Amino acid sequence: MTRRIVERALIPCVAFAALGMPREAEAQAQPVVVAILPFQDRGSYGQERDIFRALQLGIPATIASELSEHGELRLADPARLRRALGSQELSTLSRLDAATAARIGKEVGARYAITGSFADFYGKVRLDARIIDTESGQILTMVSNDPRQENRSELYRIIQNVGHQVLAVASPSVMRRSIPATEDRAIPTEALVEFSLGLLAERDGDRGGATQHYQKALAIYPGYPAAGEALARLRES
């Protein structure tokens, strides 16, 4: 069982350069560490439960993958975050209030923590993301999609847009300088689900199952960078 992919994909965390208000960005020479924590399923219906369990991993992993394409980003120490989260079950980990998220983020040296929730009600998807100041424990902002206009078939774009909104609200100057060139990437929901199921299988110690899910994700969308990276690391370990 490889640990690197568990550390990097199952509990993803990224660092944003110049994250925060513009005057903070100008004052800081080093990137600001941001921990992306698990997302909670608030009660989804219409698909198998394992899919919704897997999306608790796949959604934050996708946000991390999208935002990591900024030149200002780097990965925080994944081993520290894994230790901070401890050996609790995902269902417990995903129920993170602001104070708990701030404490975990601060423990791993993060300036900000991102967590949130999602709900899929027979195809109507709502995704909320919160950015939390680990020093004050306060929620700086929460961004959401519009479930009246977006459905499950657009899940990747929903996650991508919400991730960009988080960065835009937190640091408009970063967004003006460098927006990831991924707007033309339209990863099908089926591929995202297979990638997420691969993360879930990996977390549960099913190496063979994880490999199969990553391969299925790449068969559906051959240019899926996160799935390709996950499969490559799994094979190399």
N, C-alpha and C positions, 0 to 999 in steps of 0.2 A: 504493500500500500504506500504509494508515494505521499510524502508529506508536503512537498513543495506546492502541488496543485491544491491540496486542501488549504494550505496557508494563504495562497494567492487568490484562489477562486472561490472557495467556500466561505471564507471570511475576508472579502476583499477590502482593501483600504488604499487610498490614494492621497497624494499631497498636492495641493494647489499652490502654485506660486502666486503671491499677491492676493490671496483670498481674504476678503473682508472689505472694509470701506477703502476707497481709493487712497486716502491719506495714509492708511496703515500700509498699503502696498508700497507706496513710495518710500516709507520709512524702513521697510524691512529688506534686508539683503538676502535672506534665506527663504526658501519656500515654506509655506505654512502647511503643517501636516493636518490632514483631514481623514478621519476614520469612517469608512462606510460600513454600517452595521446591518444586521438582518432586518428584513421588512416583514411585517405581520400580515397574514391573511385575515381580514376582518370578517370573513364569512362568505366564501364563494360557492357558487352552484353551477351545475351544468357540465362538469367534466369530472374525471376520476380524482379522488382526493390526493393521490400521489402527485398529480400534476401541480396542484396548488401548493403542496408541501415543497415541491421542487422549485417553484417560482419564488419562494421565500429566499432561495439561494440565487436563482438565476437573475432576478431583478437587480439586486445590488451588484452582482458580478457584471451585468451589462452596463449599469451606470459607470462602474469603475473602468470598464473597457473603453467606453465612449470618451469619458473625460480624460483618460490617460493619453489620448492623442494630442493633448495640448503639450507644447514644448515646455511649459512651466511645471509640468506634473512629475511626480516620482512616487514610488510605492513606499509607504511607511513600513516599519518592521512588522511583517505578518506574524512572526512567532510571538511577539509581545502581545499582539491583539488576540491571538488564539488563547494565550494563557489568561489574559484578562477576562475573556468570555468564559473560560473555564470549561468544565465538563457537563454543563447543563444541556438539556434537550433543546432542539431548535424552537419548539413551541414556546418554551420559557424564554429563550433568548430573544425571540422576536417581539415580546411584549415589553418594549423598552420605553419608559417614560423619559422625560427630558433630563431629570436628575441622574438616572442610571446611565443614560447614554453619555452625559457629560462626564460622569465618574470614570467610565470605561475609556472614553476618549482621552481624558487627562492622564490616566494610568499609562497609556501607550505613547504619551508625548504629543498627542494631537491637539491642535488649537480649536478645531471644529469637528463635530461628529454629524454624520448624516444617517438618518433612519427614516422609517415611514411605514406605510401600509398600502394594501391594495385590496380590491374586491372585484370579482368577476361574477356578475349576476346574469347567467345564461347569455353571455356574450357582450354585455355592457360592462366596460372596464373603468374603474376609478382607481387612480394612482396618486398618492400623496407622498411628498418628500419634505422632511424638515431638516433645517440646518441649525445646529445647536452650538452655542458658544460654551466651550468646556470650562472656561474660567468663571463665568457667571452662572452657568447652568440654564440660561435663558434660550428660548427658541428665537432665533433671529428672523426666520421667515419660514413659511410653508407654501409650497407650490403644488398645483394639481392640474390634471388634464380636465377636459370637459367630457364626461361620460355620455352626454346627450348626442355628441357628434362623433365619438370615436368608439370603435368596438374591438373585439378580440383579434380580428384579422389585422389590425394595425398595432399590435402590442409592442413591437420593436420600436416603431416610431413614437409611440406614447412614452416609452421609457426614455428614449433619446431626447425627446423634447422636454420632458420634466427635468432630466439631468441638466440640460442647457439652461433651463429657467433658474435652477438653483444657482448655477454659476453666474448668470446674468444679474440676478438680484443681489448676490453677495459681492460681486466685483464687476461692475459694468465695464471698467477699463480693460480687464482681461478679455471680455467678450469682444470688445472693439478691436483689440490687437490680433486675436487669434481664435477663430471659431473652427473646430474640427471639421475637416472636409469629408464629412460622412453623410451629408444630406441625400446623396444619391444611393446610399446603401439601404436597400429594402429587404431586410432579412425576414423571411416568412415566419409567421408565428409557429408553424410546425417545427422549423429548425430551432427556434428559440426554446421551445418546449423540450426537444430532444437534448439540447445543450444543458438545460436546467435539470433534466432527469439524470444526465451524466454526472452532474455535481452531486445530486442526491445519492446516487449509487456509490460514488466515490466516498462521500461522507459516511455511508453505511458499510464501507469496507468491501464493496462488490466491484472489484477491479475490472473483471470481465464485462459486467453489465455497463460500467462507465464507458469502457472502450466502445462497446456497441452503440451506445447512445451518441457519443461524440462522432462516430463514423456515420450514423444516420443523419445527424445535423449537417455534416459536410456533404453528404449525398444530396440533401435537399438544397443546400446553398454552399457550393464549393468554396466560395470566397469568405467564409465565416471565420474571421480572425481569431476570436476567442476560443471557438471549438477546435480550430487547427492547433493553436498553441497548447490547449489542454491535452489533446491527443498526443502531440509530440512529446510533451514532458512526461506523460504517462508511459509512453514507449521507452523513453530514455532512462527511466528510473529502474 
